[in-house]
Amino acid sequence: MFAALRNRAQRRELELAGRLHDEGGRLGEQGRWVEAEAAFRQAVELCTRQFGADAGWTLVIRTSRVAALRQLNRGDEALAELQQLLAHCPSVLGEAHAATAEVRVELAGMLMNRGRPAEADELLAVVLRHRPAPDKRGLAAWDASLRAHAAQGRHREAVDGSRALQEQSARVYGANDIRTLKVASDRVQNLVQLGEYEQVERECLALLDLHGTPSLLWLSVMNALVMALNGLGRHGEAEDTARRALGRQREVPQPGQDMRIALSLGLARSLSGNGRHEEALHVATQAEAEFRDGPDVRATLAAPISTVTAQALLGLGRPDEAEAASRKAVELAAPLGPTHHSALEAATTLGSALAAQQRHAEARDQLTRCATAWRDHFGADHPRTRAAEAALAALPGA
């Protein structure tokens, strides 16, 4: 009798936890993440009390709660929870279970934000083995894997893979679904790094025609457009585009500090491009302060902030300070690998700072290494390759 009552009580608790879990999902879809996290937490507590912290249902609901923690910028808490979940989900639920796949994808995203894309790639490879596309978790893992490729400087691989992923996503979700359009948005970010600025401009304008309402996707596309316009030397248009995006970001629920910082860096580059170096330095300094105070900002933004700061200082005729900032950028970019675009831009800026101090032998060695790396990794026709070679050629005795 007692056992039967206990079973009925467990069923009631499980049904209540299920309702709370569903309610958390609905609240999350509405962007009400504080309430969503509270609902998920109550569901976790019910399941933990009745079945234990590592029981199957508990693990599933704990996995759902992680998304709310990330949206609330509680990154350290989310990371610790994901690491605990990864220790139990594969053995309790199995590698093919949706929650196990979600844990790996979420953890991979957090590792990429912390500048650890190679580890993220390993996690995602397991998901792709057990849940290949067109499975929806497989599509999410494929998307994250391409971002991990890009974070390691493998931009051409990411571009090529994105075309196939976009086709699969269109079949599953529809050509104009936000998930399919996000794949296209990620592709243009990679095309920027490959120096294909005119193609980026065309694709960004096409995406903005399809999705003109401010959102995270819209901000991402606008950021790519800013970078392309700066790359084309159209700094006034880049400035206008960056200011428009920054002005409208308040219309976007949970826009994220990293996107605001990225757009601010684009604005600073456009100001430097037009010779307004004091303004550029002010914007870069604000971006650095926001990065420093941000609870869960992408670590890969650290090096570009210092590089853009160094470039503004160079424009202001302060090459010794520019050298210090660019050396800091080189150090911050080191975990990304020596041929990552952020590492190469930082190293090239350092060469320019040395040249501006008339330290021509050091500058020649530095810029020779940079020009060779740009050419070998990005190609002889890449704009950054040509810029590094031009800086090298401008040195006395070249």
Secondary structure, 3 states (H helix, E strand, C coil): CHHHHHHHHHHHHHHHHHHHHHHHHHHHHCCCHHHHHHHHHHHHHHHHHHHCCCCHHHHHHHHHHHHHHHHCCCHHHHHHHHHHHHHHHHHHCCCCCHHHHHHHHHHHHHHHHCCCHHHHHHHHHHHHHHCCCCCHHHHHHHHHHHHHHHHCCCHHHHHHHHHHHHHHHHHHHCCCCHHHHHHHHHHHHHHHHCCCHHHHHHHHHHHHHHCCCCCHHHHHHHHHHHHHHHHCCCHHHHHHHHHHHHHHHHHCCCCCHHHHHHHHHHHHHHHHHCCCHHHHHHHHHHHHHHHHHCCCCCHHHHHHHHHHHHHHHHHCCCHHHHHHHHHHHHHHHHHHCCCCHHHHHHHHHHHHHHHHCCCHHHHHHHHHHHHHHHHHHHCCCCHHHHHHHHHHHCCCCC
